Amino acid sequence: MKKFFILIFFILFFVSSNSAFAIIPREVDIISRQKMPFLQLQLDDDVQENLKNKKEIRVAIYPPQNPPFSIMFECKKFEGISADYMFLIAHYLGLKPRVLLYPSRQEALEALSASSVDMVISDAGELDEKNEHFSQSAHFMPKHLALVSRKMTDPNLQKNKTSIRLALSQNYVDQNWLKNQFPNANISRYSSVYDAISSVAFGDNDYFLGNLASANFFIENNYKNILNVVHIYFEQRIGSYFLMQKNDPLFLKGVNTVLKSIPITQRQSIFRQWSQRFDARHCQFSSLLTEKEKEWIEQNRQQKVLVNPLYSPFTFFDESSKFYGISADILELIHLRTGLDFLPVKVHSVTEMMNFLQKGKGDIISAVSYSHSRNQKILLTRPYLSSPTVLVTRDTPISANFLSNNIKLAVTSGSHVIEWLRVNYPKIMLIPIENTTLALEMLERNKVDGVVYNLIGANYMIDHYFRGKLKIAKRLSELSSVISFGVNPDNTELNSILNKALIDISPREISLILNKWQDAPDVKLYSWNFYSTEFYLLAALFSVLVLTSLMWIYYLRREILSRHTIQLKLQEEVTLRETLLNSIPVPVYVVDRDGYIINRNQAWNVFFEQKKMDLTEFPLSSFSHPLSAVYPSLQNIFKNPSIEKTVSAQRYTVNNGLENRIILHQAVPFIDRTGQPAGLICSWQDMTLYENLLKILSITRERAEQANRAKSTFLATMSHEIRTPISAIIGLLELVVTSKEHVVSDDEPIYVAYQSAQSLLGLIGDILDMAKIESGKLELNPAWVSFHELILPVVKVFDGLARQKNLRLSCEIKTGHPDEVYIDPMRFRQVLSNLLSNAIKFTEIGSVDVLVKCISKKEPLETHQIQRLEVKVKDTGVGISQADQKLVFQPYSQSDFGKKQSGTGLGLSICLQLMQMMNGSIKLNSELHQGTCVELSVPIQCRANIHQAKEEKQLISENVQKSFSLRILVVDDHPANRLLLKSQLTRLGHQVVVAENGVQALELWKNDVFDVVITDCSMPVMDGPTLTRHLREASKGPLIILGLTAHAREEEKVAYLAAGMDDCLFKPLRLSQLDAWLNKLACRLEKKAEPLNTLNNLVSMETLNQFTQEDPVMLRELLMTTRDENISDMKQAKVLLEEAKWPGFTQCLHRIAGALHIIGANELAGSCRELEKECQKSSPNKQMIEEKFETILKNLEEINRAIFDTYLK
């Protein structure tokens, strides 16, 4: 008994274990491709508190799959419309979705009852019974019932609902509604939507009734050419929702809040992701109709559509008389919206369709082009398609004035293009036709010269039926064919309904239809009905003749078939050889062992077409044969059978009867059956043109080089001839302007002449630079230069000019720049100076800003690391228009504002060329009246600062001003230049003796003692280099020789230095330049000057040397200008302080501080800044300000006195 109970226990345990195991769900992954947009989601506090206790949302699903709502393409991968909504809910509730697959719906509901899951997806449209434990969420996807059938199904079968076979899925659609709609129908239910719709596709049922979205999904993916939607029941909506427990209303509230917050665009995106077909959401068409129109539809469900079977791709019938085409698809969309049924009626011409419509034999013309005459006879709906009107011709070239000739043009009767053609091309003979397809066949058979057709129809017909035979030649002006439906004028209700339906159809749906029919397969066009019955008689007669002929041919064919086959093969081989030989573009000929030409190609005949005699009648060995020179090399091949099969090309001169031609000849032997050369296959290439081109190229190149040399010589000569008198003018004007008794005024004629002469000299320099660039002779001289010396001094030079125009000039250098860069400093400064000059020149109000930065790698600076230097020059000036921006970088081009200023228009062109030579770039961004920004970008090598002794530069900076007198010999053939040099040197305190040429100078030098000889380089009798060589030969001690030249070219200076000169300067020679050079000379002559100890103690000479690039002349001018400005600002500041005009007084302090910063008096500049801040307070303390300003004045006067003592005392 005990064993029995044990056995019963194990049996019960085993059964319960299997039962528990059977209902264990399988976890699957959820896949969603939806992006998560930001939602205005406001959850109640109690909902949020409830969600804090949840970390995940458990969702139950069950088979079978319900595409596109629930899909499992891969094992353990759940996706579809339901998955997308589930993923959105989980995301916006902040929960992790966990999907569990149960074997059936019943087990999923049991799991929900047992709280094993949080919700169950119900998207198959099941009819759930009332359950007190479950709650439904809001519908996340409304479902409309759709009726689906095969495309071959009889349309009348739908009306006879009692005899149809209807397929549905299990538990779908209310039974009462089903019996009411389909009484006595044979209904079959399937376990899944896929099985139900497949039964219709394979003929087991007539219709499928189910969800519209599911039907569209299966039609798109599996049954696109088999099934279609024939009706939609908008009144029936069976939505998709989520089932949840009633005891958790807060969770249900949160889910519904998310579903209601999802925007319509997101819902459409989810739907479009899974279906691209008809969307019932956009088809609430009945709301657009009036009550009268709805009543008319109920009374006139069936409409006869007049269809032209030969109007592809708009209307045609297949072999089973099924109506297809663009118009058919659009009528199907109208049917789905209105419920109207369209019965196609074949009509073979436009005129016949118009008559049928007027007589009541039809209700709608399926496709008709608009024309004024047609619009007067029938009502045309709004167009559903527009296509350009084109001319179709045969696929052969046509002339440009094709339509202007007397040609025959086939046009459809009543077409809108007839009147236009008669007006614009009166010579054309118009052939009216009733069908465009017949017109295309007439065109193919050369009965007409062209056909007028719309572009869509022409493309379709040519691609499918006339490819390679016809083509679209051109579009006819701006004319377009507008395709519409035609309606009887008395049937206004139908016309209104069609118009509203066409408006409701989106352009996207029409585009899909067009794309569908552009690639549609060929359909046979039955045009035989249009021909006359006489063709039948001719066909019968032709058949009798053919049968008789076939009997005779069959008899003869047996006799000659074998021989004919052999002849064809031989003929093909001969044709192939001839074609192959004549297709070779070079002359080819065959010569036998005796030297006779036995064959040649067409190119050979063309080469000798000027020869009067037949060259094949006598051998190559004849001296009268033009190829006789070739024959000896051909004999060597015959005499040496072991020679290589290919012979190297040899050059000959051959007369072709018109002229001598240079050819490159080669020959290849062909072997007979004995293995001996039977002849030679020869060919040549005509090298005459090539040789002539080489000669022409050589001559042209020589001429170009001569022209370039002539241009360079001309520019150098013009530069010398212009610079020589200009030098004297500038020098003499400078003496007047810089004299102590003379006060400079901007409007004084002498000062204006002085500035104009300098501008003229700058223009000449620009032209020479441009000439060097064009000739490729401008070379870069890169060197290692301090980063601070590269840019900052250039900006500071323009500070005074900017202040004269009350402009703010700023320079911002980003940190992290290298110590030294490898670049051509002179050319880079030239570019930057040009940009700054333009910016200040064209800016009247505002500022000019310079931004400098180096783009480098993140790692520490390496030796010679490659970086990129970027400089931006931005101003608030007049700007440049878009049209002028394309011209400003071209030589001699200026903007409209630039033409009002002086200049050559070469500045930016030179800048562009220089930047390109540096492998850099220059970009210009500007707007008219908004300012301009120019960006420079150039690659540079960088390195850390290398401290080197600068003994020579320090010596020069410490000996700026010398007080000594030299005895100088001046040699120049130009009287004005001699006068200028003598005046300049005398002004500087030196003794001067002048000579007119080198011979006279040599005599003076022999009879006197001179410290320095200054000579012009280009002089008659004896020039400067010759004089230098003589002086060097005769001189026993040190002698300083300075050359002067108006040839402003570096190569000229190099040549003169090579002749023995110590230095060579370019005219015009400024007084300051001459003084600086003589100061340098004083160091070499060991004439020491008093050091600038006093000035060195007050200012930073190191900063000044960097700023002026250690140019003593520039240093002197800078300090003197600073002194003069300080004196002026001090006087003005005293007056403003006494009157307590604080804004003006603050501006004076600001200018004084800026000048002190430039010369390195930073401590005194800081005092000015502090006093400036005191003045900007709301109630300045005048007494304290006066005391501090008095101290500043004392220090400032000390600096001014030191400058005066150093340079002017």
Beta strands, then each sheet from edge to edge (+ up, - down):
strand 1: 26-30
strand 2: 56-61
strand 3: 77-78
strand 4: 96-101
strand 5: 119-122
strand 6: 134-136
strand 7: 144-150
strand 8: 165-169
strand 9: 186-190
strand 10: 207-211
strand 11: 227-237
strand 12: 241-245
strand 13: 302-307
strand 14: 316-317
strand 15: 323-324
strand 16: 341-346
strand 17: 364-369
strand 18: 379-380
strand 19: 385-394
strand 20: 408-412
strand 21: 429-433
strand 22: 450-454
strand 23: 470-487
strand 24: 588-592
strand 25: 597-600
strand 26: 650-655
strand 27: 660-671
strand 28: 677-686
strand 29: 783-786
strand 30: 808-813
strand 31: 820-823
strand 32: 847-855
strand 33: 865-875
strand 34: 921-927
strand 35: 931-943
strand 36: 967-971
strand 37: 991-995
strand 38: 1012-1016
strand 39: 1040-1045
strand 40: 1063-1066
sheet 1: 3+ 1+ 4- 2- 5- 12+ 6-
sheet 2: 9+ 8+ 10+ 7- 11+
sheet 3: 16+ 13+ 17+ 23- 18+
sheet 4: 16+ 13+ 17+ 23- 19+ 22- 20- 21-
sheet 5: 14+ 15-
sheet 6: 25+ 24- 28+ 27- 26+
sheet 7: 29+ 31- 35+ 33- 32+ 30+
sheet 8: 29+ 31- 35+ 34-
sheet 9: 37+ 36+ 38+ 39+ 40+
end
